[in-house]
């Protein structure tokens, strides 16, 4: 299936330059870049879901701290002033 994507001139120039540097067809480079971005996005989504699930599991198991404890730790870690 062919999909036609319209690029702005600057992005097209970058893509053509990358293809030329690699000595590859511009369509192949575009396809590989798109596949790479989609794979990275899927991986990041999965990692986010796993992180949220870990947080929920920790909460259900009683492994959590109050916001005040968290805020105090962050103030100490980043040398922030205490709340007035």
Beta strands, then each sheet from edge to edge (+ up, - down):
end
